[in-house]
Amino acid sequence: MPKYLFHGSYTEKGVKGFLKEGGSKRREATKQLVESVGGTLEAYYFAFGDNDFYVIVEVPDNVSAAAGSLVANASGTVKVKTVVLLTPEEVDEVAKMTVEYRPPGQ
């Protein structure tokens, strides 16, 4: 199954809910969301800086990843961004591909 990195920050409304429930409840809620689209939660971390959290999941496909992200963003409590993760073996396949490309202006 493909892996995805979700990272983001809490809105003011989200911070209030987070402070009320705590980190473990957020991880559990995220796990339930991921499992509802047929995936598994691999890692959940809180962080300092631009992003409040980093989550790595395995889900069946881009549609499942987008559904989870859209539902979370629509809640108004978080702003989530999604990154598709590639394995080293997938990058090996990429390196072997022949791709035709004409840069702009050439």
N, C-alpha and C positions, 0 to 999 in steps of 0.2 A: 504494500500500500504506500502511496506517496506520503511524504512528510511535509509539514508546513510549520513555519514559525509565525506566531501571532504576537505582536507587540503593540502596546498602546498605553493610554493614560486614562485616568478617571476624570469625569466631569465633576463639577461641584456636587451635583446630586449623587453621583457615584461614590465620591469620597465620604459623604455622610452615611450612606449605606454600608460602605466598607468599614468605617469606624464602629458602626453598630454591630456588625457580624464578625469581623476579623478575617484573617487570611485563610484559615483552614476552610471556612464556609465558602469563600470565593473559589478556592481550588475545587471543592466538591461540586459547586454549581457549574463550573467549567467542565468538569469531568462528565456530568450528566448531559450537558449540551453536546459534547463531542460524541458520547456514546449514542445519543439520540440520532445522529447522522451516520452511525455505523463505524465509528472510529474509536481510537484509544488515546488517552492522555499520557504522554511520555514524560513531560517535565513541566513544572509550573514554578516560576521564580518571580519574586518582587525585586525591584531595583530602585536605586537613586538615579536622578538625571531626567532626561527628556521622556523616558518611558517608565511607567510605574510597574509594568509586568511584562514578562516574556513567557510564552507558552509554546511548547513543541507537541504536535499531535500527529497521528497517522489517521487519515480518513480515506475513504475509497477513491475520491476524485475531486477535481476542481469545483464541481457543482456543490458537493457536500461542504467543502471548505468555504465557499462563498456563502452558502446558506447560514452557516454558523456565524460568520463574520457579519453578515447583514442583520441577523437577529440581534446580535450583541450591540451593534452600532445603532440600530433602531430603538433600543431601550433608552437611549439618552443618558446612560450612566457611564459609558466608556467610548473612547475613540480608538478603534482597532485598525491596525494595518496587517496585511498578510504577505508573507514571503514564501515562495515555493522553494523547498530545499532539495538539492541534488546530491546523490551519493557520489563518492569518488569514481565508482564504476560507470555511472551515467556520464560523468565528465570525460572519462576515457572514451566513451562512445562518441561524445561531442567532438573530441579532438581528432577522431578518425574520419569525421564527415567532411565531404567536399561540398562547399557552398559557394554559389555564384552570387556576387554582389558588385554593384557599381556605386562607388561613393558619389555624393552630390557634386555636380560640376565636372565630372570626369567622363 
